[in-house]
Amino acid sequence: MTSLKQLFDLSGHVALITGSSRGLGEEIAEGLAEAGASLMLLARREQWLTPTVDAMKQRGFRCEGTLCDVSKPAEIDAVVKQTLATYGQIDILVNNAGVTWGAPAETMPFDKWQQVLDVNLTGAFLFSQACGREMIKRKYGRIINVASIAGLKSSMPQGIHYAGYASSKAGLLGLTRELAAQWAPHNIRVNAIAPGFFPSRMTEKVLEAAQPYIEAGIPMARVGRPGELKGVAVFLAAPASDYITGQTIIVDGGATIV
């Protein structure tokens, strides 16, 4: 029988993580590296990416990084080629890149709606497609989509507007199930993580305006803390979850059960 250590060992695996220069993406990348994976970190801004790559290397992790806008197919194709040239394979894809735009649904500009969907949903599809082709060739792959409880329930206080974001994350959950079903015969597992509220650049304004309201609706009475996501990501990437696909693990302190 496989040992517990082996079940969570990612040595020899290569992980490509979008939106990984800081926040939840950086935490997930750190967890995968701690489990033994080599990393390709992606971000849109050099000033955020380079310090994170350097910090990972200083800790002894094998890590490279490159700039990428996940809404641009040509950049996605270039990143996949670069990762294959650097490491020779892609075993794990984490679709974490995400944006939002706060505006009432009745006045939200179309270009902002399109931007949110292009990054959060279409970008995840295009990266899954590009990496999926390589995974199908090797008959091995693990894809983790970082969704949100916003894709499962409406829980925003008055004055906080998430129509585009919620729609994109709900779509990402549907994409997770569909890809899982289509690619299971190729030994590719596709799962999702749906975090609740965690402090990040994206959520800082919402938490400033409504953290007491949000925490009042969470059975654990608090938002997430650093380190509470990376274990879930490692589990979904590692052999420990080899019989799990098409599923969403909710990490929200119980917010979606009330």
C-alpha positions as CSV (number, residue, x, y, z in Angstrom):
1,M,0.0,0.0,0.0
2,T,1.2,3.5,-0.8
3,S,2.5,5.4,2.2
4,L,1.1,8.7,3.3
5,K,4.3,10.5,2.4
6,Q,4.1,9.1,-1.1
7,L,0.4,10.1,-1.4
8,F,1.4,13.8,-1.0
9,D,4.7,13.7,-2.8
10,L,5.0,15.9,-6.0
11,S,8.7,15.3,-6.7
12,G,9.3,15.2,-10.4
13,H,6.1,17.1,-11.2
14,V,5.9,20.4,-13.0
15,A,3.2,22.9,-12.0
16,L,2.1,25.9,-14.0
17,I,0.2,28.4,-11.9
18,T,-1.5,31.5,-13.3
19,G,-1.9,34.7,-11.2
20,S,0.8,33.4,-8.8
21,S,2.9,36.4,-8.0
22,R,1.1,37.1,-4.7
23,G,-2.0,36.3,-2.7
24,L,-3.8,33.0,-3.0
25,G,-1.8,32.0,-6.2
26,E,1.5,32.5,-4.4
27,E,0.3,30.4,-1.4
28,I,-0.8,27.6,-3.7
29,A,2.5,27.7,-5.6
30,E,4.4,27.6,-2.3
31,G,2.5,24.5,-1.2
32,L,3.1,22.7,-4.5
33,A,6.8,23.5,-4.2
34,E,7.0,22.3,-0.6
35,A,5.5,19.0,-1.8
36,G,8.3,18.8,-4.4
37,A,7.0,20.3,-7.6
38,S,8.9,22.5,-9.9
39,L,7.1,25.8,-10.7
40,M,6.3,28.1,-13.6
41,L,4.8,31.2,-12.1
42,L,2.7,33.6,-14.2
43,A,1.6,37.1,-13.7
44,R,0.8,40.3,-15.6
45,R,3.2,42.6,-13.8
46,E,7.0,42.3,-13.6
47,Q,7.2,44.2,-10.3
48,W,5.1,41.5,-8.6
49,L,6.4,38.5,-10.4
50,T,10.2,38.8,-10.1
51,P,10.4,39.2,-6.3
52,T,8.2,36.1,-5.9
53,V,10.3,34.0,-8.2
54,D,13.4,35.2,-6.4
55,A,12.0,34.4,-3.0
56,M,11.0,30.9,-4.2
57,K,14.5,30.3,-5.5
58,Q,16.1,31.5,-2.3
59,R,14.1,28.8,-0.5
60,G,15.6,26.2,-2.7
61,F,12.6,25.6,-4.9
62,R,13.0,25.0,-8.6
63,C,11.1,28.0,-10.0
64,E,10.8,30.1,-13.1
65,G,8.4,32.8,-14.1
66,T,7.1,34.7,-17.1
67,L,4.7,37.4,-17.8
68,C,1.3,36.4,-19.3
69,D,-2.1,37.9,-19.8
70,V,-4.4,34.9,-19.7
71,S,-7.0,36.6,-21.9
72,K,-4.6,36.6,-24.9
73,P,-4.4,33.2,-26.7
74,A,-1.0,34.0,-28.2
75,E,0.6,34.6,-24.8
76,I,-0.9,31.4,-23.5
77,D,0.6,29.3,-26.3
78,A,4.0,31.0,-25.8
79,V,3.9,30.2,-22.1
80,V,3.1,26.5,-22.6
81,K,5.9,26.3,-25.2
82,Q,8.3,28.0,-22.8
83,T,7.4,25.7,-19.9
84,L,7.9,22.6,-22.1
85,A,11.2,24.0,-23.3
86,T,12.3,24.6,-19.6
87,Y,11.0,21.5,-17.9
88,G,9.9,19.1,-20.7
89,Q,6.5,18.5,-19.3
90,I,3.4,20.0,-17.6
91,D,1.8,17.8,-14.9
92,I,-0.2,20.3,-13.0
93,L,-2.1,23.4,-14.1
94,V,-3.6,25.8,-11.6
95,N,-6.0,28.3,-13.1
96,N,-5.9,31.0,-10.4
97,A,-5.7,34.3,-12.4
98,G,-8.8,36.4,-11.7
99,V,-10.1,40.0,-11.8
100,T,-13.4,41.7,-10.9
101,W,-15.2,44.9,-11.5
102,G,-17.5,46.5,-9.1
103,A,-20.6,48.1,-10.7
104,P,-24.3,47.6,-10.4
105,A,-25.5,45.0,-13.0
106,E,-27.8,47.7,-14.6
107,T,-24.9,50.0,-15.3
108,M,-21.9,47.7,-15.7
109,P,-20.0,48.7,-18.8
110,F,-19.9,45.9,-21.4
111,D,-16.1,46.1,-21.8
112,K,-15.7,45.5,-18.1
113,W,-18.1,42.6,-18.1
114,Q,-16.1,41.1,-21.0
115,Q,-12.8,41.7,-19.3
116,V,-13.9,39.7,-16.2
117,L,-15.2,36.8,-18.3
118,D,-12.2,36.8,-20.6
119,V,-9.8,36.5,-17.6
120,N,-11.7,34.4,-15.1
121,L,-13.4,31.9,-17.5
122,T,-12.2,32.1,-21.0
123,G,-8.5,32.3,-19.8
124,A,-9.0,29.2,-17.7
125,F,-10.5,27.4,-20.7
126,L,-7.7,28.4,-23.0
127,F,-5.0,27.4,-20.6
128,S,-6.7,24.1,-19.9
129,Q,-7.0,23.5,-23.6
130,A,-3.4,24.3,-24.3
131,C,-2.1,22.3,-21.4
132,G,-4.7,19.6,-21.9
133,R,-3.3,18.8,-25.4
134,E,0.1,18.1,-23.8
135,M,-1.4,16.1,-20.9
136,I,-3.4,14.0,-23.3
137,K,-0.2,13.1,-25.1
138,R,1.4,11.9,-21.9
139,K,-1.8,10.4,-20.5
140,Y,-1.4,12.3,-17.2
141,G,-2.5,15.7,-15.9
142,R,-4.0,17.5,-12.9
143,I,-6.0,20.7,-13.4
144,I,-7.1,22.8,-10.5
145,N,-9.5,25.7,-11.1
146,V,-9.7,28.3,-8.4
147,A,-13.3,29.4,-8.3
148,S,-15.2,31.1,-5.5
149,I,-18.2,30.6,-3.3
150,A,-19.5,33.6,-5.3
151,G,-20.2,31.0,-8.0
152,L,-22.3,29.0,-5.6
153,K,-24.4,31.5,-3.7
154,S,-25.3,35.2,-3.6
155,S,-24.0,36.6,-0.4
156,M,-23.0,40.1,-1.0
157,P,-24.1,42.9,1.3
158,Q,-25.9,45.9,-0.2
159,G,-23.6,48.1,-2.2
160,I,-21.1,45.3,-3.2
161,H,-21.6,44.3,-6.8
162,Y,-20.1,41.0,-8.2
163,A,-22.4,40.1,-11.2
164,G,-19.5,39.6,-13.6
165,Y,-17.3,37.8,-11.1
166,A,-20.1,35.6,-9.8
167,S,-21.0,34.6,-13.3
168,S,-17.5,33.8,-14.3
169,K,-16.9,31.6,-11.2
170,A,-20.2,29.8,-11.7
171,G,-19.1,29.1,-15.3
172,L,-15.7,27.9,-14.1
173,L,-17.4,25.3,-11.9
174,G,-19.4,24.0,-15.0
175,L,-16.2,24.0,-17.0
176,T,-14.5,21.9,-14.3
177,R,-17.2,19.2,-14.5
178,E,-17.2,19.1,-18.2
179,L,-13.5,18.9,-18.7
180,A,-13.3,16.2,-15.9
181,A,-15.8,14.1,-17.8
182,Q,-14.2,14.5,-21.2
183,W,-10.6,14.0,-20.1
184,A,-11.0,11.3,-17.5
185,P,-10.2,8.6,-20.1
186,H,-6.8,10.3,-20.6
187,N,-5.9,10.1,-16.9
188,I,-6.5,13.9,-16.5
189,R,-8.3,14.9,-13.3
190,V,-10.0,18.3,-13.2
191,N,-11.2,19.7,-9.9
192,A,-11.9,23.1,-8.4
193,I,-11.4,25.0,-5.1
194,A,-14.0,27.5,-4.1
195,P,-12.6,29.8,-1.4
196,G,-14.7,32.0,0.7
197,F,-13.3,35.4,1.8
198,F,-9.6,35.5,2.2
199,P,-7.6,38.8,2.6
200,S,-6.1,39.7,-0.8
201,R,-5.7,42.7,-3.1
202,M,-9.0,41.8,-4.8
203,T,-11.0,41.5,-1.5
204,E,-9.4,44.3,0.5
205,K,-12.0,47.0,-0.3
206,V,-14.9,44.6,0.3
207,L,-13.5,43.6,3.6
208,E,-12.9,47.2,4.6
209,A,-16.5,47.9,3.9
210,A,-18.3,44.8,5.1
211,Q,-16.0,42.4,7.1
212,P,-18.3,42.3,10.2
213,Y,-21.3,41.6,7.9
214,I,-19.4,38.8,6.1
215,E,-18.1,37.2,9.3
216,A,-21.6,37.3,10.8
217,G,-22.7,34.9,8.1
218,I,-19.8,32.4,8.6
219,P,-20.2,29.7,11.2
220,M,-16.5,29.9,12.1
221,A,-17.0,33.7,12.5
222,R,-13.9,34.8,10.6
223,V,-12.4,35.1,7.1
224,G,-9.7,32.8,5.8
225,R,-6.1,32.9,7.0
226,P,-2.8,32.5,5.2
227,G,-2.0,28.8,4.7
228,E,-5.5,27.5,4.7
229,L,-5.6,26.9,1.0
230,K,-2.3,25.4,0.0
231,G,-3.0,22.0,1.7
232,V,-6.2,21.6,-0.4
233,A,-4.3,22.4,-3.6
234,V,-1.6,19.9,-2.8
235,F,-4.2,17.3,-2.1
236,L,-5.9,17.8,-5.4
237,A,-2.6,17.8,-7.3
238,A,-1.1,14.7,-5.5
239,P,-1.8,11.0,-5.8
240,A,-3.9,11.3,-2.5
241,S,-6.8,12.4,-4.7
242,D,-6.3,10.0,-7.6
243,Y,-10.0,8.9,-7.5
244,I,-11.4,12.4,-7.4
245,T,-12.4,14.4,-10.4
246,G,-15.0,17.0,-11.4
247,Q,-15.4,18.0,-7.8
248,T,-15.4,21.4,-5.9
249,I,-13.8,21.6,-2.5
250,I,-15.3,24.6,-0.7
251,V,-13.0,26.4,1.8
252,D,-15.2,29.0,3.5
253,G,-15.4,28.4,7.2
254,G,-19.0,27.0,6.6
255,A,-20.4,30.1,4.9
256,T,-22.2,28.1,2.3
257,I,-23.9,25.7,4.7
258,V,-26.1,28.4,6.4
